[in-house]
């Protein structure tokens, strides 16, 4: 075991450096929080994840042969993954993290809100 003592001067330097870092951490944390509140980018139908999940911006234009589980009236704003109000035209989607989808859209993971 080391019997080396920590000099008081080094202890004070460390404490002062730690106190000086608090405002910096607060500013960085605040800027990240503001960025998170900013409106997410719209999901591009050509995005690889959107293509894989058959996302369309108009549920009326879903290819029924390619998506036999699609039923008329299934829209993003009626899906459990929709993170907006029912009246919002666009809102974030839990499936497409960080992206907004159109309320009239649809994808293969659509699930009715309870």
C-alpha positions as CSV (number, residue, x, y, z in Angstrom):
1,X,0.0,0.0,0.0
2,X,1.2,3.5,-0.8
3,X,1.9,5.8,2.2
4,X,2.2,8.9,0.0
5,X,0.2,11.8,1.3
6,X,-1.6,14.2,-1.0
7,X,-0.2,17.7,-0.5
8,X,-2.7,20.3,0.5
9,X,-1.7,22.5,-2.5
10,X,-2.6,19.7,-5.0
11,X,-5.9,19.1,-3.2
12,X,-6.8,22.8,-3.5
13,X,-5.8,22.9,-7.1
14,X,-8.0,20.0,-7.9
15,X,-11.0,21.4,-6.0
16,X,-10.7,24.8,-7.7
17,X,-10.4,23.1,-11.2
18,X,-13.5,21.1,-10.4
19,X,-15.5,24.2,-9.3
20,X,-14.4,26.0,-12.4
21,X,-15.7,23.2,-14.6
22,X,-19.2,23.3,-13.2
23,X,-20.3,26.3,-15.3
24,X,-18.8,24.8,-18.4
25,X,-20.7,21.5,-17.8
26,X,-23.9,23.4,-17.2
27,X,-23.6,25.4,-20.5
28,X,-22.8,22.2,-22.5
29,X,-25.7,20.4,-20.9
30,X,-28.1,23.3,-21.6
31,X,-27.0,23.4,-25.3
32,X,-27.7,19.7,-25.6
33,X,-31.1,20.1,-24.0
34,X,-32.0,22.9,-26.4
35,X,-30.8,20.8,-29.4
36,X,-33.0,17.9,-28.2
37,X,-36.0,20.2,-28.1
38,X,-35.4,21.5,-31.7
39,X,-37.8,20.1,-34.3
40,X,-36.5,16.8,-35.7
41,X,-35.7,16.5,-39.4
42,X,-38.4,15.0,-41.6
43,X,-37.9,11.4,-42.5
44,X,-36.8,11.0,-46.2
45,X,-38.7,8.2,-47.9
46,X,-35.3,7.2,-49.5
47,X,-33.7,6.7,-46.1
48,X,-32.5,3.1,-45.8
49,X,-34.6,2.4,-42.7
50,X,-37.7,4.0,-44.2
51,X,-37.3,1.9,-47.3
52,X,-36.8,-1.3,-45.3
53,X,-40.0,-0.5,-43.4
54,X,-42.1,0.5,-46.4
55,X,-42.6,4.1,-45.1
56,X,-44.8,6.2,-47.4
57,X,-46.0,9.8,-46.7
58,X,-49.6,9.0,-47.9
59,X,-51.3,5.9,-46.6
60,X,-53.6,5.9,-49.6
61,X,-50.6,5.3,-51.9
62,X,-49.5,2.1,-50.1
63,X,-48.8,-0.8,-52.5
64,X,-51.3,-3.4,-51.3
65,X,-49.5,-6.3,-53.1
66,X,-46.2,-5.5,-51.3
67,X,-48.0,-4.7,-48.0
68,X,-51.0,-7.1,-47.6
69,X,-51.3,-6.2,-43.9
70,X,-52.0,-2.5,-44.6
71,X,-55.7,-1.5,-44.1
72,X,-57.3,1.7,-45.1
73,X,-57.3,4.2,-42.3
74,X,-54.0,3.1,-40.8
75,X,-52.0,6.4,-40.5
76,X,-49.0,7.3,-38.5
77,X,-51.0,9.7,-36.3
78,X,-53.1,6.7,-35.2
79,X,-50.0,4.5,-34.4
80,X,-48.6,3.8,-31.0
81,X,-45.2,4.9,-32.2
82,X,-46.5,8.5,-33.0
83,X,-45.1,10.9,-30.5
84,X,-47.2,13.9,-31.3
85,X,-50.8,15.1,-30.7
86,X,-53.5,13.5,-32.9
87,X,-54.0,16.9,-34.6
88,X,-50.3,17.4,-35.5
89,X,-49.5,17.2,-39.2
90,X,-45.9,15.9,-38.4
91,X,-44.4,14.5,-35.3
92,X,-41.4,12.4,-34.1
93,X,-41.7,8.6,-34.4
94,X,-40.3,6.1,-31.9
95,X,-39.3,3.8,-34.7
96,X,-37.4,6.5,-36.7
97,X,-35.4,8.0,-33.9
98,X,-34.6,11.7,-34.3
99,X,-36.9,12.0,-37.3
100,X,-40.4,13.3,-37.8
101,X,-43.0,11.5,-39.9
102,X,-46.1,12.8,-41.7
103,X,-49.4,12.1,-39.8
104,X,-51.0,10.7,-43.0
105,X,-48.0,8.4,-43.6
106,X,-47.7,4.6,-42.9
107,X,-45.0,1.9,-42.4
108,X,-44.9,-1.8,-41.8
109,X,-44.6,-1.5,-38.1
110,X,-47.9,0.4,-37.7
111,X,-49.7,-0.6,-34.5
112,X,-53.0,0.8,-33.4
113,X,-53.0,3.1,-30.3
114,X,-54.8,1.5,-27.4
